[in-house]
Amino acid sequence: MPTIDPVSALFLCAREFVSVPMVVALDALLTSSDVYPGLRTGRPVATTESIDRQLTRWGRFPGCGRIRDALPLARPGVESPKETETRPLLRSFGVPEPAIQHVVSVDGRFLARVDLAYPECRIAIEYEGDGHRTDRDQWRIDIRRQRDLEDHGWLVIRVTELDLRDGGAALAARVRRALTVRQGIRG
């Protein structure tokens, strides 16, 4: 059965996407993560450059502007659509963009990898999907990781679907307050 590559499939559907879902789709194309929900392991991974080259080859088509607008906002390495949704939501409220999949080490020893982070302020943002709630082992691992981070001076902000669904104002305000407090402590 004839198939097309994932980037071409996105291009063909581009006119149906609005801003944030387009960034989610692009992040999914760019990630090499084997834990990203719904993506097969070993699939071809696109790069920002390869998508940009393909945009040039295709020229003008319905939705091409949406891809061009969203491509600078896409990041390789994201591990879930909700991580992506959180990033532009924070930016839409004027909060600086957090680092993605930040590795926290203490004295050269791996402590944790967090979904989103402001490393200079030791603020971690962790998206908690239902799997984190319903899988007993994952729930216990998440609690231990949060305790380990807090023991090393990190503030952990846990995010759920409700934080994103209600428009994100409360979440953005919480992150902004944490940044303000933490920057004051640093300075």
C-alpha atoms as an extended CHARMM CRD file, in Angstrom:
* protein
*
       187  EXT
         1         1  MET       CA              0.0000000000        0.0000000000        0.0000000000  PROA      1               0.0000000000
         2         2  PRO       CA              1.4940000000        3.3880000000       -0.9350000000  PROA      2               0.0000000000
         3         3  THR       CA              2.3290000000        5.6550000000        1.9850000000  PROA      3               0.0000000000
         4         4  ILE       CA              3.8080000000        9.1030000000        2.4480000000  PROA      4               0.0000000000
         5         5  ASP       CA              6.3530000000       10.3150000000        4.9320000000  PROA      5               0.0000000000
         6         6  PRO       CA              5.1420000000       11.9340000000        8.1920000000  PROA      6               0.0000000000
         7         7  VAL       CA              6.2440000000       15.4520000000        7.1940000000  PROA      7               0.0000000000
         8         8  SER       CA              4.2870000000       15.2920000000        3.9330000000  PROA      8               0.0000000000
         9         9  ALA       CA              1.2680000000       13.9800000000        5.8600000000  PROA      9               0.0000000000
        10        10  LEU       CA              1.4410000000       17.0410000000        8.1320000000  PROA      10              0.0000000000
        11        11  PHE       CA              1.7690000000       19.3340000000        5.1220000000  PROA      11              0.0000000000
        12        12  LEU       CA             -1.3410000000       17.8040000000        3.5540000000  PROA      12              0.0000000000
        13        13  CYS       CA             -3.3340000000       18.4070000000        6.7610000000  PROA      13              0.0000000000
        14        14  ALA       CA             -1.7710000000       21.7700000000        7.6630000000  PROA      14              0.0000000000
        15        15  ARG       CA             -4.8040000000       23.9000000000        6.8570000000  PROA      15              0.0000000000
        16        16  GLU       CA             -6.7460000000       22.0180000000        9.5590000000  PROA      16              0.0000000000
        17        17  PHE       CA             -4.3090000000       22.9110000000       12.3490000000  PROA      17              0.0000000000
        18        18  VAL       CA             -4.3050000000       25.9800000000       14.5610000000  PROA      18              0.0000000000
        19        19  SER       CA             -1.1980000000       27.2990000000       16.3040000000  PROA      19              0.0000000000
        20        20  VAL       CA             -0.6490000000       25.0770000000       19.3640000000  PROA      20              0.0000000000
        21        21  PRO       CA             -1.7210000000       21.7840000000       17.7350000000  PROA      21              0.0000000000
        22        22  MET       CA              0.6710000000       22.6040000000       14.8820000000  PROA      22              0.0000000000
        23        23  VAL       CA              3.5310000000       23.0210000000       17.3700000000  PROA      23              0.0000000000
        24        24  VAL       CA              2.4910000000       19.7260000000       19.0220000000  PROA      24              0.0000000000
        25        25  ALA       CA              2.6040000000       17.9630000000       15.6430000000  PROA      25              0.0000000000
        26        26  LEU       CA              5.9940000000       19.4760000000       14.7970000000  PROA      26              0.0000000000
        27        27  ASP       CA              7.4310000000       18.5330000000       18.1960000000  PROA      27              0.0000000000
        28        28  ALA       CA              6.2330000000       14.9550000000       17.5890000000  PROA      28              0.0000000000
        29        29  LEU       CA              8.0300000000       14.9220000000       14.2260000000  PROA      29              0.0000000000
        30        30  LEU       CA             11.2220000000       16.2860000000       15.7950000000  PROA      30              0.0000000000
        31        31  THR       CA             11.4040000000       14.0720000000       18.8730000000  PROA      31              0.0000000000
        32        32  SER       CA             13.6080000000       11.0180000000       19.0060000000  PROA      32              0.0000000000
        33        33  SER       CA             11.9960000000        9.9600000000       22.2940000000  PROA      33              0.0000000000
        34        34  ASP       CA             10.8900000000        6.3660000000       22.5650000000  PROA      34              0.0000000000
        35        35  VAL       CA              8.3820000000        7.2450000000       25.3020000000  PROA      35              0.0000000000
        36        36  TYR       CA              6.3540000000        9.8330000000       23.3800000000  PROA      36              0.0000000000
        37        37  PRO       CA              2.7540000000        8.5170000000       23.4640000000  PROA      37              0.0000000000
        38        38  GLY       CA              1.5030000000        7.0550000000       20.1990000000  PROA      38              0.0000000000
        39        39  LEU       CA              4.7960000000        7.1510000000       18.3020000000  PROA      39              0.0000000000
        40        40  ARG       CA              6.5610000000        4.0100000000       17.1430000000  PROA      40              0.0000000000
        41        41  THR       CA             10.1450000000        3.4130000000       18.1610000000  PROA      41              0.0000000000
        42        42  GLY       CA             12.7030000000        3.5350000000       15.3920000000  PROA      42              0.0000000000
        43        43  ARG       CA             10.5800000000        5.7710000000       13.1700000000  PROA      43              0.0000000000
        44        44  PRO       CA             12.3140000000        8.3770000000       11.0280000000  PROA      44              0.0000000000
        45        45  VAL       CA             12.8560000000       11.6180000000       12.8890000000  PROA      45              0.0000000000
        46        46  ALA       CA             12.6870000000       14.9430000000       11.1110000000  PROA      46              0.0000000000
        47        47  THR       CA             14.8180000000       17.9820000000       11.8670000000  PROA      47              0.0000000000
        48        48  THR       CA             13.8490000000       21.6200000000       11.7600000000  PROA      48              0.0000000000
        49        49  GLU       CA             16.1580000000       21.9750000000        8.7730000000  PROA      49              0.0000000000
        50        50  SER       CA             14.6660000000       19.0250000000        6.8760000000  PROA      50              0.0000000000
        51        51  ILE       CA             11.1420000000       20.3570000000        7.4420000000  PROA      51              0.0000000000
        52        52  ASP       CA             12.2390000000       23.8010000000        6.2860000000  PROA      52              0.0000000000
        53        53  ARG       CA             13.8540000000       22.2950000000        3.1410000000  PROA      53              0.0000000000
        54        54  GLN       CA             10.6680000000       20.3760000000        2.3870000000  PROA      54              0.0000000000
        55        55  LEU       CA              8.6290000000       23.5790000000        2.8550000000  PROA      55              0.0000000000
        56        56  THR       CA             10.8530000000       25.2340000000        0.2440000000  PROA      56              0.0000000000
        57        57  ARG       CA             10.4260000000       22.2960000000       -2.1680000000  PROA      57              0.0000000000
        58        58  TRP       CA              6.6420000000       22.2900000000       -1.7610000000  PROA      58              0.0000000000
        59        59  GLY       CA              6.2960000000       26.0490000000       -2.2000000000  PROA      59              0.0000000000
        60        60  ARG       CA              2.8960000000       27.5430000000       -1.4330000000  PROA      60              0.0000000000
        61        61  PHE       CA              0.0680000000       25.2480000000       -0.3040000000  PROA      61              0.0000000000
        62        62  PRO       CA             -2.9070000000       25.5780000000        2.0560000000  PROA      62              0.0000000000
        63        63  GLY       CA             -1.5750000000       25.8290000000        5.6170000000  PROA      63              0.0000000000
        64        64  CYS       CA              2.0860000000       26.4270000000        4.6970000000  PROA      64              0.0000000000
        65        65  GLY       CA              2.0250000000       29.7190000000        6.6160000000  PROA      65              0.0000000000
        66        66  ARG       CA              0.8710000000       27.9110000000        9.7400000000  PROA      66              0.0000000000
        67        67  ILE       CA              3.8190000000       25.5490000000        9.4940000000  PROA      67              0.0000000000
        68        68  ARG       CA              6.2480000000       28.4280000000        8.8900000000  PROA      68              0.0000000000
        69        69  ASP       CA              4.8570000000       30.2960000000       11.9290000000  PROA      69              0.0000000000
        70        70  ALA       CA              4.9750000000       27.2260000000       14.1950000000  PROA      70              0.0000000000
        71        71  LEU       CA              8.3530000000       25.7920000000       13.1470000000  PROA      71              0.0000000000
        72        72  PRO       CA             10.4520000000       28.2810000000       15.1800000000  PROA      72              0.0000000000
        73        73  LEU       CA              8.4100000000       27.2960000000       18.2590000000  PROA      73              0.0000000000
        74        74  ALA       CA              8.9880000000       23.5460000000       17.8420000000  PROA      74              0.0000000000
        75        75  ARG       CA             11.6250000000       21.7960000000       19.9460000000  PROA      75              0.0000000000
        76        76  PRO       CA             13.2890000000       18.4070000000       19.5220000000  PROA      76              0.0000000000
        77        77  GLY       CA             13.3100000000       16.1570000000       22.5720000000  PROA      77              0.0000000000
        78        78  VAL       CA              9.8040000000       16.7780000000       23.8870000000  PROA      78              0.0000000000
        79        79  GLU       CA              8.2550000000       13.6290000000       25.3440000000  PROA      79              0.0000000000
        80        80  SER       CA              4.5260000000       14.3640000000       25.2820000000  PROA      80              0.0000000000
        81        81  PRO       CA              1.9340000000       16.5970000000       23.6430000000  PROA      81              0.0000000000
        82        82  LYS       CA              1.0430000000       18.0880000000       27.0330000000  PROA      82              0.0000000000
        83        83  GLU       CA              4.6340000000       19.2490000000       27.5760000000  PROA      83              0.0000000000
        84        84  THR       CA              4.3390000000       21.0630000000       24.2660000000  PROA      84              0.0000000000
        85        85  GLU       CA              0.9580000000       22.5750000000       25.1660000000  PROA      85              0.0000000000
        86        86  THR       CA              2.3790000000       23.8850000000       28.4430000000  PROA      86              0.0000000000
        87        87  ARG       CA              5.2960000000       25.7090000000       26.7970000000  PROA      87              0.0000000000
        88        88  PRO       CA              3.3520000000       28.0790000000       24.4750000000  PROA      88              0.0000000000
        89        89  LEU       CA              0.6940000000       28.5190000000       27.1330000000  PROA      89              0.0000000000
        90        90  LEU       CA              3.3020000000       29.9300000000       29.5320000000  PROA      90              0.0000000000
        91        91  ARG       CA              4.7660000000       32.1150000000       26.7850000000  PROA      91              0.0000000000
        92        92  SER       CA              1.3020000000       33.4650000000       25.9270000000  PROA      92              0.0000000000
        93        93  PHE       CA              1.1820000000       34.9320000000       29.4550000000  PROA      93              0.0000000000
        94        94  GLY       CA              4.6380000000       36.4940000000       29.1060000000  PROA      94              0.0000000000
        95        95  VAL       CA              6.4380000000       33.8210000000       31.1360000000  PROA      95              0.0000000000
        96        96  PRO       CA              9.8690000000       32.8850000000       29.7120000000  PROA      96              0.0000000000
        97        97  GLU       CA             10.0870000000       29.5890000000       27.8590000000  PROA      97              0.0000000000
        98        98  PRO       CA             11.3480000000       26.7740000000       30.0740000000  PROA      98              0.0000000000
        99        99  ALA       CA             14.0370000000       24.2910000000       29.0830000000  PROA      99              0.0000000000
       100       100  ILE       CA             12.7260000000       20.8920000000       27.9950000000  PROA      100             0.0000000000
       101       101  GLN       CA             13.7580000000       17.5090000000       29.3870000000  PROA      101             0.0000000000
       102       102  HSD       CA             16.3050000000       19.0930000000       31.7110000000  PROA      102             0.0000000000
       103       103  VAL       CA             18.7020000000       16.6930000000       33.4300000000  PROA      103             0.0000000000
       104       104  VAL       CA             19.3300000000       17.5110000000       37.0790000000  PROA      104             0.0000000000
       105       105  SER       CA             22.6480000000       16.2620000000       38.4330000000  PROA      105             0.0000000000
       106       106  VAL       CA             24.0990000000       16.6430000000       41.9000000000  PROA      106             0.0000000000
       107       107  ASP       CA             27.8550000000       16.3070000000       42.2730000000  PROA      107             0.0000000000
       108       108  GLY       CA             28.0050000000       14.6530000000       38.8440000000  PROA      108             0.0000000000
       109       109  ARG       CA             25.3340000000       12.0990000000       39.8000000000  PROA      109             0.0000000000
       110       110  PHE       CA             22.0520000000       11.8970000000       37.8650000000  PROA      110             0.0000000000
       111       111  LEU       CA             19.1330000000       12.9180000000       40.0510000000  PROA      111             0.0000000000
       112       112  ALA       CA             16.2270000000       13.3980000000       37.6490000000  PROA      112             0.0000000000
       113       113  ARG       CA             15.1350000000       14.4700000000       34.2100000000  PROA      113             0.0000000000
       114       114  VAL       CA             12.2350000000       16.8930000000       34.3860000000  PROA      114             0.0000000000
       115       115  ASP       CA              9.7070000000       17.7530000000       31.6780000000  PROA      115             0.0000000000
       116       116  LEU       CA             10.2650000000       21.5140000000       31.8010000000  PROA      116             0.0000000000
       117       117  ALA       CA             12.6300000000       23.5600000000       33.9200000000  PROA      117             0.0000000000
       118       118  TYR       CA             14.1070000000       26.8900000000       34.8140000000  PROA      118             0.0000000000
       119       119  PRO       CA             17.4700000000       25.4460000000       35.9060000000  PROA      119             0.0000000000
       120       120  GLU       CA             18.9500000000       28.7620000000       37.0370000000  PROA      120             0.0000000000
       121       121  CYS       CA             16.0750000000       29.0870000000       39.5440000000  PROA      121             0.0000000000
       122       122  ARG       CA             15.7750000000       25.3840000000       40.3470000000  PROA      122             0.0000000000
       123       123  ILE       CA             12.1600000000       25.2060000000       39.2460000000  PROA      123             0.0000000000
       124       124  ALA       CA             10.8640000000       21.9890000000       37.6850000000  PROA      124             0.0000000000
       125       125  ILE       CA              7.5250000000       21.6940000000       35.9220000000  PROA      125             0.0000000000
       126       126  GLU       CA              6.1950000000       18.1680000000       35.6400000000  PROA      126             0.0000000000
       127       127  TYR       CA              3.1180000000       17.2880000000       33.5960000000  PROA      127             0.0000000000
       128       128  GLU       CA              1.1050000000       14.5980000000       35.3560000000  PROA      128             0.0000000000
       129       129  GLY       CA             -1.0390000000       12.6110000000       32.9380000000  PROA      129             0.0000000000
       130       130  ASP       CA             -3.4300000000        9.9080000000       34.0950000000  PROA      130             0.0000000000
       131       131  GLY       CA             -0.7150000000        7.2680000000       33.7990000000  PROA      131             0.0000000000
       132       132  HSD       CA              1.1500000000        9.0030000000       36.6140000000  PROA      132             0.0000000000
       133       133  ARG       CA             -1.9770000000        8.6610000000       38.7560000000  PROA      133             0.0000000000
       134       134  THR       CA             -3.2160000000        5.1940000000       37.8380000000  PROA      134             0.0000000000
       135       135  ASP       CA              0.0820000000        3.2860000000       37.6230000000  PROA      135             0.0000000000
       136       136  ARG       CA              1.0640000000        2.5040000000       41.2170000000  PROA      136             0.0000000000
       137       137  ASP       CA              4.7640000000        2.0990000000       40.4520000000  PROA      137             0.0000000000
       138       138  GLN       CA              4.9230000000        5.3130000000       38.3860000000  PROA      138             0.0000000000
       139       139  TRP       CA              3.1060000000        7.2010000000       41.1280000000  PROA      139             0.0000000000
       140       140  ARG       CA              5.6700000000        6.0290000000       43.7030000000  PROA      140             0.0000000000
       141       141  ILE       CA              8.5920000000        6.8860000000       41.3950000000  PROA      141             0.0000000000
       142       142  ASP       CA              7.1350000000       10.3720000000       40.8160000000  PROA      142             0.0000000000
       143       143  ILE       CA              6.8170000000       10.9950000000       44.5660000000  PROA      143             0.0000000000
       144       144  ARG       CA             10.3900000000        9.8530000000       45.1830000000  PROA      144             0.0000000000
       145       145  ARG       CA             11.6900000000       12.0270000000       42.3230000000  PROA      145             0.0000000000
       146       146  GLN       CA              9.8300000000       15.0580000000       43.6710000000  PROA      146             0.0000000000
       147       147  ARG       CA             11.2470000000       14.4760000000       47.1680000000  PROA      147             0.0000000000
       148       148  ASP       CA             14.7690000000       14.0700000000       45.7710000000  PROA      148             0.0000000000
       149       149  LEU       CA             14.4560000000       17.3090000000       43.8060000000  PROA      149             0.0000000000
       150       150  GLU       CA             13.0350000000       19.1960000000       46.7930000000  PROA      150             0.0000000000
       151       151  ASP       CA             15.8110000000       17.8370000000       49.0320000000  PROA      151             0.0000000000
       152       152  HSD       CA             18.2510000000       19.5080000000       46.6260000000  PROA      152             0.0000000000
       153       153  GLY       CA             16.5060000000       22.8760000000       46.6080000000  PROA      153             0.0000000000
       154       154  TRP       CA             14.2110000000       22.4630000000       43.6110000000  PROA      154             0.0000000000
       155       155  LEU       CA             10.6240000000       23.6680000000       43.5520000000  PROA      155             0.0000000000
       156       156  VAL       CA              8.4220000000       21.1840000000       41.6800000000  PROA      156             0.0000000000
       157       157  ILE       CA              5.2640000000       22.5150000000       40.0270000000  PROA      157             0.0000000000
       158       158  ARG       CA              2.9490000000       19.6920000000       39.0240000000  PROA      158             0.0000000000
       159       159  VAL       CA              0.6320000000       20.3400000000       36.0910000000  PROA      159             0.0000000000
       160       160  THR       CA             -2.5220000000       18.4410000000       35.1180000000  PROA      160             0.0000000000
       161       161  GLU       CA             -4.9710000000       18.6280000000       32.2390000000  PROA      161             0.0000000000
       162       162  LEU       CA             -7.1740000000       20.9080000000       34.3410000000  PROA      162             0.0000000000
       163       163  ASP       CA             -4.3740000000       23.5080000000       34.4970000000  PROA      163             0.0000000000
       164       164  LEU       CA             -4.2890000000       23.5810000000       30.6920000000  PROA      164             0.0000000000
       165       165  ARG       CA             -8.0340000000       23.3160000000       30.1460000000  PROA      165             0.0000000000
       166       166  ASP       CA             -8.9350000000       26.3130000000       32.3210000000  PROA      166             0.0000000000
       167       167  GLY       CA             -6.9050000000       28.6050000000       30.0640000000  PROA      167             0.0000000000
       168       168  GLY       CA             -3.6670000000       28.4660000000       32.0220000000  PROA      168             0.0000000000
       169       169  ALA       CA             -3.8580000000       31.8600000000       33.7550000000  PROA      169             0.0000000000
       170       170  ALA       CA             -3.5300000000       30.3540000000       37.2450000000  PROA      170             0.0000000000
       171       171  LEU       CA             -0.6410000000       28.1090000000       36.1680000000  PROA      171             0.0000000000
       172       172  ALA       CA              1.1830000000       30.9910000000       34.4820000000  PROA      172             0.0000000000
       173       173  ALA       CA              0.6920000000       33.1660000000       37.5720000000  PROA      173             0.0000000000
       174       174  ARG       CA              2.0700000000       30.3970000000       39.7830000000  PROA      174             0.0000000000
       175       175  VAL       CA              5.1430000000       29.9250000000       37.5840000000  PROA      175             0.0000000000
       176       176  ARG       CA              5.6940000000       33.7020000000       37.3840000000  PROA      176             0.0000000000
       177       177  ARG       CA              5.5090000000       33.9940000000       41.2150000000  PROA      177             0.0000000000
       178       178  ALA       CA              7.9550000000       31.1130000000       41.6150000000  PROA      178             0.0000000000
       179       179  LEU       CA             10.3890000000       32.7230000000       39.1620000000  PROA      179             0.0000000000
       180       180  THR       CA             10.1090000000       36.0750000000       40.9350000000  PROA      180             0.0000000000
       181       181  VAL       CA             10.7350000000       34.5280000000       44.3610000000  PROA      181             0.0000000000
       182       182  ARG       CA             13.5600000000       32.3100000000       43.1430000000  PROA      182             0.0000000000
       183       183  GLN       CA             15.2700000000       35.1170000000       41.2290000000  PROA      183             0.0000000000
       184       184  GLY       CA             15.0810000000       37.2450000000       44.3790000000  PROA      184             0.0000000000
       185       185  ILE       CA             16.7410000000       34.4780000000       46.3790000000  PROA      185             0.0000000000
       186       186  ARG       CA             19.5120000000       34.1420000000       43.7660000000  PROA      186             0.0000000000
       187       187  GLY       CA             20.1600000000       37.8480000000       43.5400000000  PROA      187             0.0000000000
